[in-house]
Amino acid sequence: MKSLLRVACLSALVLVSACSGGGGTAKGTAAAPSPASTPTGPARLPDPVQSALPVGTKVLYTGSGRGAGGVTLPASAGGASSVTVMWTCAGPARFGIVSAGKTLAASECGDGSGVFTARIPHAHLRETAWKFTAPNSVIWRMSVVLPGGK
């Protein structure tokens, strides 16, 4: 009987500890990136292309910067059924990709460890001039690819 009580108490202690510790960590990361761990320039961000691209994939744009920016994709993007955008960013604000006044994709940045991917369908590719919205406190790195066979 005594050993059953110890196991129950130990399990409850571990559960409370794990639950209270997890909440604090997640909150701290979301609130503000740690200056010590946040990259200071776009070249220090991880490559947003995390694995080898499939055969036939065409890279339409690869770039990096700070704050707002933009790109005009090649004409081949306008005829594609979709393009894939992969990006990473660091800073205390949001990074967004806008075309013809519509947000195509966006994310919060944080410490730059996150990599985001968005598939932009043909319906949103009629305008190939894209604007990147972010304050100067945000650094970013991005690749836009046309899937293989398109």
N, C-alpha and C positions, 0 to 999 in steps of 0.2 A: 504494500500500500504506500509506503514511504517513497519508493522509487517512482511510482506513477505521479505523485505530486511534484517531484523534482522535474520530471520531463515536461509536465504541463506548465510549470512556472517558467522554465527555460524557454519553451516555445513562445510563450506570451511575451517574454522579455525581448527575444530576437525580433518578433513581429513588430512590436512597438518601436524598437530601435530602427529597424529598416524603414518603416513607414515615415517616421519623423525625420530621418536623415535624408530620404529621397526628396521630400517636399522642399527642404531648405536649399538643396543643391540646384534643383530645377529653377526655383525662383531666382536665385542669384545669377544664373546664367542668362535668364531671359531679361532681367532688369538692366544690366549694363555689362558690356564685355570688360574683361580684366585687361588693363593697359599692358601688363607684362606679357600676356599670351596673345594679344591681338597683333596681327601683322601690321607693319608701318608703311608698306608700299605694295602695289598690285603684284609685283614680281614675287613677293613672299607668300602670296596666296597659293593654295593647292591648285593643281591643274583641274579644271572642271570636267575634263574628259577622263573619267575614272578607269575605263578599260579600253581595250583595243576596239576601234570602230569596225563594223562589219565591212566586208569586201564590197566595193562599189559606192561606199559612202563618200560624199563630196563635202569638203569643208568650205562653207561659204564665207565665214568670218571668224577670226580669232583676234581678240583684242583685250585691252585692259585700260583702266583709267581711274580717275578720282572724280567724284561728283557726277554732274550731268554730262551727257555725251550723246553720241548717236552714230548711226551707220546707215548707208544705203546698200542693201543687199543686191547682188547681181540679179539681172532679169530672170535667170533660171529659177529663182526662188518664187516669183510670181506665178509660174505655171506648175509648181509642185503641188502634190496632194497635201503635203505638210512639210514642215521643217522642225527640227529638234533644237532647242536652246538649252545649253548647260552653263551654269554660272555659279560663282561663289563670290561672296562679298563680306567685308568687315566694316564695322562701324555701328554707331548707336541709332541708326535709322533704317528706313525701308529703301530698297532698290527696286525700280520698276522698269518695264519695257513697254513703251507706248507707240502705237501706230494709228494715224488718222484720228487722234483724240481718244482712242480706246486702249485700256490697259490689256496687254497680251499676257503678261506674266509679272509677278512681283513676289518679293520675300522680305522678311526681316533679316538683318545681317548678323548681328552678334559678333562673335570672335573670329569669324572667317573659316571655321572648321566645317561648316555645312556646305554641301554641294546640291544644287537644285537643278531639276530638269523639267522642261515643259515642251509639250508637242503643240505646235501652232498649226491649226488646220488651214486648208486652202482658203476658206471663207475670210480669214484674217490676213491673207498674204497679198491682197490686191494692191496695197500700198507697201512698197518695199523700203521706204524711209522710216527707220525706227529711231526713237528718242529714248535715252536712258535717263530716268529721273532719280536723283539722289542728291543730298546736300554734299558739300565738299568734305565733310567728315567721313564719307563712305568711300572705300576703295573697292574695285570690282575687277573680275577677270571672267571672260565669256568666250564660248564657242557656239557657232550656229552651223548645223550640218543638215545636208539634204540626204535623207535615208538612201541606202543603196538600191539600185534598180529603178530609180525614179528619173 
